[in-house]
């Protein structure tokens, strides 16, 4: 509810929804300022994130799932950095009966380890993590069987799976569902104390935990992101190999293009330029009108070239023609061909001079950056002292 457990005031709808079904309730990270079970003397901020085993991210092979995972990760990353600190990270584990550290829970624990790797010494984050078995409701006593052993086994599994975890991560049991009907009160009374015990442990953990810095969060790379990086690296390697084979032809086209620009600027009479522009334009229009289906790109480039054939005595038209040329050849083909040409022909001769120049310019650039930082600090308004005492969960 609006307060964790309610405050006795007018009943409101839940801030963070959950339900059984195939659709995830939480799509974006959200947070709210609450009070613990309605106690105004116990304020805290609850941050609700999309579940790590939500259906939208179940199949990472599909482009839609990868896009959804990317949006969720970016949303969580940005909002945690904005809030600057948290005190406790509560990871819900909904399999109290089989007690397996399933892949979904393992993924979220691994994400916690990677994202907070730069906070403190890299291991401090585990002092702020607490695991909770969900669905441990007062009207159901089946989850209480061997619960102490299950907690120890889960703690051992976390330490075995996550090398950076060197502490015993606390494990609590949480519930909250209610039943209605005849005999419901007697059924719930037996497990009410156990249910309250779990929330009391969680509140004590939240109050005793210090601040965990969120300003140095590292991006988490799941299997989908790493696979996508491997594909991009493979594509770049293939593009570089292709450039090593065709760079001579690309340079020949570039040389011809530069000769054309020189001829157009200094040797082509203006009236001849108008005639050529008219001829190229007429040909492009004819090709576009007579083609069936999709319009090929060659007539479109011809029409644009016709408009730019006449020299306007400014740099703008040359830049537009250059853009058309790069678009026609292909940006990646042009970029990789130019880089390969530099490595083959220029770097062996000019490389030492470039390195020496960069070495000399390094201290100057660093000094300039320091000056910019000093100016930024001097114009920034002084930070106001915060009276914030509540914890972030």
C-alpha positions as CSV (number, residue, x, y, z in Angstrom):
1,X,0.0,0.0,0.0
2,X,1.0,3.7,0.2
3,X,2.7,2.9,3.6
4,X,4.2,-0.5,4.1
5,X,1.5,-2.1,6.0
6,X,-1.0,0.8,6.1
7,X,-1.5,3.6,8.5
8,X,-5.1,3.3,9.5
9,X,-6.1,6.2,7.2
10,X,-8.2,6.1,4.1
11,X,-7.2,3.0,2.1
12,X,-5.4,3.6,-1.1
13,X,-4.4,1.5,-4.1
14,X,-0.9,-0.2,-4.1
15,X,2.0,1.9,-5.2
16,X,4.0,-1.1,-6.4
17,X,1.8,-3.7,-8.0
18,X,2.4,-7.5,-8.2
19,X,0.2,-10.2,-9.5
20,X,0.3,-13.8,-10.8
21,X,0.3,-13.8,-14.6
22,X,2.4,-13.7,-17.8
23,X,2.7,-9.9,-17.9
24,X,5.2,-8.0,-15.8
25,X,3.7,-5.3,-13.6
26,X,6.8,-3.2,-13.1
27,X,8.1,-1.8,-16.4
28,X,10.3,1.1,-15.1
29,X,12.2,1.7,-12.0
30,X,10.0,3.8,-9.6
31,X,10.3,5.0,-6.1
32,X,8.2,6.5,-3.3
33,X,8.7,8.1,0.1
34,X,7.0,5.9,2.6
35,X,6.7,5.1,6.3
36,X,7.2,1.7,7.8
37,X,3.7,0.1,8.3
38,X,2.3,3.6,8.7
39,X,4.7,4.7,11.5
40,X,5.6,8.3,10.6
41,X,8.6,8.0,12.8
42,X,10.1,5.4,10.5
43,X,10.4,7.1,7.1
44,X,12.2,5.4,4.2
45,X,12.4,5.5,0.4
46,X,11.4,2.4,-1.5
47,X,12.8,1.9,-5.0
48,X,10.9,-0.7,-7.0
49,X,12.7,-2.2,-10.0
50,X,11.5,-4.6,-12.8
51,X,11.8,-8.2,-11.7
52,X,14.9,-9.9,-13.0
53,X,12.8,-12.9,-14.1
54,X,10.0,-10.8,-15.7
55,X,8.6,-12.4,-18.9
56,X,9.7,-9.4,-21.2
57,X,13.4,-10.4,-20.7
58,X,12.9,-14.1,-20.9
59,X,14.1,-14.7,-24.5
60,X,17.2,-12.6,-25.0
61,X,17.6,-14.0,-28.6
62,X,14.7,-11.8,-29.9
63,X,15.5,-8.1,-30.8
64,X,12.4,-7.0,-28.8
65,X,13.6,-8.7,-25.6
66,X,17.1,-7.2,-26.1
67,X,15.6,-3.8,-26.5
68,X,13.4,-4.2,-23.4
69,X,16.4,-5.4,-21.4
70,X,18.5,-2.4,-22.6
71,X,15.8,0.1,-21.7
72,X,15.3,-1.5,-18.2
73,X,19.1,-1.5,-17.5
74,X,19.5,2.1,-18.6
75,X,16.5,3.2,-16.6
76,X,17.8,1.6,-13.4
77,X,21.3,2.8,-14.0
78,X,20.3,6.4,-14.5
79,X,17.8,6.6,-11.6
80,X,20.2,5.0,-9.1
81,X,22.9,7.5,-10.1
82,X,20.4,10.3,-9.6
83,X,19.4,9.2,-6.1
84,X,23.2,9.0,-5.3
85,X,23.0,6.5,-2.5
86,X,21.1,3.4,-1.2
87,X,21.3,1.6,2.1
88,X,19.9,-1.8,1.4
89,X,19.5,-3.9,-1.7
90,X,16.6,-6.4,-1.2
91,X,16.7,-9.3,-3.6
92,X,13.4,-11.3,-3.6
93,X,13.7,-15.1,-4.1
94,X,10.3,-16.7,-4.7
95,X,11.3,-20.4,-4.5
96,X,11.4,-21.2,-0.8
97,X,10.3,-24.8,-1.3
98,X,13.0,-26.1,-3.7
99,X,15.5,-23.4,-2.5
100,X,17.4,-23.4,-5.8
101,X,19.6,-20.4,-6.6
102,X,17.9,-20.2,-10.0
103,X,19.5,-18.5,-13.0
104,X,17.3,-15.4,-12.6
105,X,18.4,-14.8,-9.0
106,X,22.0,-15.6,-9.9
107,X,21.8,-13.0,-12.7
108,X,20.6,-10.2,-10.4
109,X,23.3,-11.0,-7.8
110,X,25.9,-11.0,-10.5
111,X,24.6,-7.6,-11.7
112,X,24.8,-6.2,-8.2
113,X,28.5,-7.3,-8.0
114,X,29.4,-5.8,-11.3
115,X,27.4,-2.5,-11.0
116,X,28.9,-1.7,-7.6
117,X,32.4,-2.9,-8.3
118,X,33.8,0.6,-8.0
119,X,32.0,1.4,-4.7
120,X,34.5,1.2,-1.8
121,X,36.8,-1.8,-2.2
122,X,34.5,-3.7,-4.5
123,X,33.3,-6.0,-1.7
124,X,31.5,-3.4,0.4
125,X,28.3,-3.9,-1.6
126,X,27.6,-7.3,0.1
127,X,27.2,-5.5,3.4
128,X,24.1,-3.9,2.0
129,X,22.5,-6.9,0.3
130,X,19.7,-8.9,1.9
131,X,17.9,-11.8,0.4
132,X,14.2,-12.5,1.1
133,X,12.0,-15.5,0.5
134,X,8.7,-14.1,-0.9
135,X,5.2,-15.6,-0.5
136,X,5.9,-16.7,3.1
137,X,2.4,-15.7,4.2
138,X,0.9,-16.2,7.6
139,X,-2.0,-18.4,6.4
140,X,0.5,-20.9,4.8
141,X,2.8,-22.9,7.1
142,X,4.4,-25.1,4.5
143,X,7.3,-22.7,3.9
144,X,8.4,-22.9,7.6
145,X,9.6,-26.5,7.2
146,X,13.4,-26.6,7.7
147,X,13.6,-22.8,7.1
148,X,16.8,-22.3,9.1
149,X,18.6,-25.0,7.1
150,X,17.3,-23.5,3.8
151,X,18.7,-20.1,4.8
152,X,22.1,-21.5,5.5
153,X,22.1,-23.5,2.2
154,X,21.1,-20.4,0.2
155,X,23.9,-18.3,1.9
156,X,26.4,-21.0,1.0
157,X,25.2,-21.1,-2.6
158,X,25.6,-17.3,-3.0
159,X,29.2,-17.5,-1.6
160,X,30.0,-20.3,-4.0
161,X,28.5,-18.7,-7.1
162,X,29.7,-15.1,-6.5
163,X,33.4,-14.9,-5.8
164,X,33.3,-11.3,-4.6
165,X,30.8,-12.2,-1.8
166,X,32.8,-12.9,1.3
167,X,30.1,-12.4,3.9
168,X,27.0,-14.2,5.1
169,X,24.2,-12.4,3.2
170,X,21.2,-12.2,5.6
171,X,18.1,-14.1,4.5
172,X,14.6,-13.2,5.8
173,X,11.1,-14.4,5.1
174,X,8.4,-12.0,3.8
175,X,4.7,-12.3,3.2
176,X,1.7,-10.1,3.4
177,X,-1.1,-11.8,1.6
178,X,-4.5,-12.2,3.4
179,X,-7.2,-14.7,3.0
180,X,-10.9,-14.3,3.5
181,X,-13.6,-16.8,4.4
182,X,-14.6,-18.9,7.3
183,X,-11.6,-19.9,9.6
184,X,-9.3,-17.4,8.0
185,X,-8.4,-15.6,11.2
186,X,-7.4,-18.8,13.0
187,X,-5.4,-19.9,10.0
188,X,-3.4,-16.7,9.9
189,X,-2.8,-16.4,13.6
190,X,-0.3,-19.3,13.7
191,X,2.1,-17.7,11.1
192,X,1.6,-14.0,12.0
193,X,4.5,-13.9,14.4
194,X,6.9,-15.5,11.9
195,X,5.7,-13.0,9.2
196,X,6.3,-10.0,11.5
197,X,9.7,-11.4,12.5
198,X,10.9,-11.2,8.9
199,X,9.8,-7.6,8.5
200,X,11.4,-6.6,11.8
201,X,14.7,-8.2,10.6
202,X,14.5,-6.2,7.4
203,X,13.9,-2.9,9.2
204,X,16.8,-3.5,11.6
205,X,19.0,-4.3,8.6
206,X,17.9,-1.2,6.8
207,X,18.6,1.0,9.8
208,X,22.0,-0.4,10.6
209,X,23.3,-0.4,7.0
210,X,25.4,2.6,6.0
211,X,25.3,4.6,2.8
212,X,26.2,2.8,-0.5
213,X,27.6,5.1,-3.1
214,X,25.6,5.0,-6.4
215,X,27.6,7.7,-8.2
216,X,30.2,5.3,-9.5
217,X,27.9,2.6,-10.9
218,X,29.4,0.4,-13.6
219,X,27.3,-0.8,-16.6
220,X,26.1,-4.4,-16.3
221,X,26.8,-6.6,-19.3
222,X,24.5,-9.5,-19.5
223,X,24.9,-12.4,-21.9
224,X,22.9,-10.5,-24.6
225,X,25.1,-7.4,-24.4
226,X,28.3,-9.5,-24.5
227,X,27.0,-11.5,-27.5
228,X,26.1,-8.3,-29.3
229,X,29.6,-6.9,-28.7
230,X,31.1,-10.1,-30.1
231,X,28.9,-9.7,-33.2
232,X,29.9,-6.0,-33.6
233,X,33.6,-6.9,-33.2
234,X,33.2,-9.6,-35.9
235,X,31.5,-7.2,-38.3
236,X,34.3,-4.6,-37.7
237,X,37.0,-7.2,-38.4
238,X,35.3,-8.2,-41.6
239,X,35.0,-4.5,-42.6
240,X,38.7,-3.9,-41.9
241,X,39.6,-7.0,-44.0
242,X,37.4,-5.9,-46.8
243,X,38.9,-2.4,-46.7
244,X,42.4,-3.9,-47.1
245,X,41.2,-5.4,-50.4
246,X,39.3,-2.5,-51.9
247,X,41.0,0.6,-50.4
248,X,42.9,1.3,-53.7
249,X,39.6,1.4,-55.6
250,X,38.1,3.7,-52.9
251,X,41.1,6.0,-53.0
252,X,40.9,6.1,-56.8
253,X,37.2,7.2,-56.5
254,X,38.2,9.8,-53.9
255,X,40.9,11.1,-56.1
256,X,38.5,11.4,-59.1
257,X,36.0,13.2,-56.8
258,X,38.6,15.8,-55.8
259,X,39.6,16.3,-59.4
260,X,36.0,16.8,-60.2
261,X,35.6,19.5,-57.5
262,X,38.8,21.3,-58.7
263,X,37.5,21.2,-62.3
264,X,34.0,22.4,-61.3
265,X,35.4,25.3,-59.2
266,X,38.2,26.6,-61.5
267,X,37.8,25.2,-65.0
268,X,34.1,24.7,-65.7
269,X,32.4,27.8,-67.3
270,X,29.2,28.7,-65.6
271,X,26.9,28.4,-68.6
272,X,28.4,24.9,-69.3
273,X,27.6,24.0,-65.7
274,X,24.0,25.1,-66.2
275,X,23.8,22.8,-69.3
276,X,25.3,19.8,-67.5
277,X,23.0,20.4,-64.6
278,X,20.0,20.5,-66.9
279,X,21.1,17.3,-68.7
280,X,21.8,15.3,-65.5
281,X,18.5,16.5,-64.0
282,X,16.5,15.5,-67.1
283,X,18.1,12.1,-67.1
284,X,17.4,11.6,-63.4
285,X,13.8,12.6,-63.8
286,X,13.4,10.3,-66.8
287,X,14.8,7.4,-64.7
288,X,12.5,8.1,-61.8
289,X,9.4,8.4,-63.9
290,X,10.0,5.3,-66.0
291,X,11.1,3.0,-63.2
292,X,8.6,0.5,-61.8
293,X,8.6,-0.3,-58.1
294,X,11.1,1.2,-55.7
295,X,13.1,4.2,-57.0
296,X,16.8,3.2,-57.4
297,X,19.2,5.5,-55.5
298,X,21.4,6.3,-58.6
299,X,18.8,8.7,-60.2
300,X,18.2,10.3,-56.8
301,X,21.9,11.0,-56.4
302,X,22.0,12.3,-60.0
303,X,19.2,14.7,-59.3
304,X,20.9,16.0,-56.2
305,X,24.2,16.3,-58.1
306,X,22.4,18.3,-60.9
307,X,21.3,20.8,-58.3
308,X,24.8,21.2,-57.0
309,X,26.6,21.2,-60.4
310,X,26.7,25.0,-60.5
311,X,29.3,26.5,-58.3
312,X,27.8,28.8,-55.7
313,X,31.1,30.3,-54.7
314,X,30.7,29.0,-51.1
315,X,32.0,26.0,-49.2
316,X,28.4,24.7,-48.5
317,X,27.8,23.2,-51.9
318,X,31.2,21.4,-51.9
319,X,30.4,20.0,-48.4
320,X,27.0,18.8,-49.7
321,X,28.6,17.1,-52.7
322,X,31.1,15.5,-50.4
323,X,28.3,14.2,-48.2
324,X,26.6,12.7,-51.2
325,X,29.8,11.1,-52.4
326,X,30.5,9.5,-49.0
327,X,26.8,8.3,-48.8
328,X,27.1,6.8,-52.3
329,X,30.4,4.9,-51.5
330,X,29.4,4.0,-48.0
331,X,30.5,5.6,-44.7
332,X,32.1,2.5,-43.2
333,X,33.8,1.6,-46.5
334,X,35.2,5.1,-46.8
335,X,36.3,5.3,-43.1
336,X,38.0,1.9,-43.0
337,X,39.7,2.5,-46.4
338,X,41.1,5.8,-45.3
339,X,42.4,4.3,-42.0
340,X,43.9,1.4,-43.8
341,X,45.6,3.7,-46.2
342,X,47.0,5.8,-43.4
343,X,48.4,2.7,-41.6
344,X,50.0,1.4,-44.8
345,X,51.3,4.5,-46.4
346,X,51.6,7.4,-43.9
347,X,52.0,5.9,-40.4
348,X,55.4,4.4,-41.0
349,X,56.7,7.8,-41.9
350,X,54.5,10.3,-40.1
351,X,53.8,8.1,-37.0
352,X,56.9,9.1,-34.9
353,X,56.2,12.9,-35.6
354,X,52.6,12.5,-34.6
355,X,53.5,10.6,-31.4
356,X,56.0,13.3,-30.5
357,X,53.5,16.0,-31.1
358,X,50.9,14.3,-28.9
359,X,53.4,13.7,-26.2
360,X,54.2,17.4,-26.1
361,X,50.5,18.4,-26.2
362,X,49.5,16.0,-23.4
363,X,50.6,18.2,-20.5
364,X,49.0,21.3,-22.1
365,X,45.7,19.4,-22.6
366,X,45.8,18.2,-19.0
367,X,46.5,21.7,-17.7
368,X,43.5,23.0,-19.8
369,X,41.2,20.3,-18.3
370,X,42.3,21.3,-14.8
371,X,41.5,24.9,-15.5
372,X,38.1,24.0,-16.8
373,X,37.4,22.0,-13.6
374,X,38.5,24.9,-11.4
375,X,36.2,27.3,-13.3
376,X,33.3,24.8,-13.1
377,X,33.8,24.5,-9.3
378,X,34.1,28.2,-8.8
379,X,30.8,29.0,-10.6
380,X,28.8,26.1,-9.1
381,X,26.4,27.1,-6.3
382,X,27.4,25.8,-2.8
383,X,25.6,22.6,-1.8
384,X,22.9,23.0,0.7
385,X,23.3,20.8,3.9
386,X,20.8,18.0,3.8
387,X,18.6,17.1,6.7
388,X,17.8,13.7,5.0
389,X,17.8,10.9,7.6
390,X,15.6,8.3,6.0
391,X,17.1,5.2,4.4
392,X,16.8,4.0,0.8
393,X,15.7,0.5,0.1
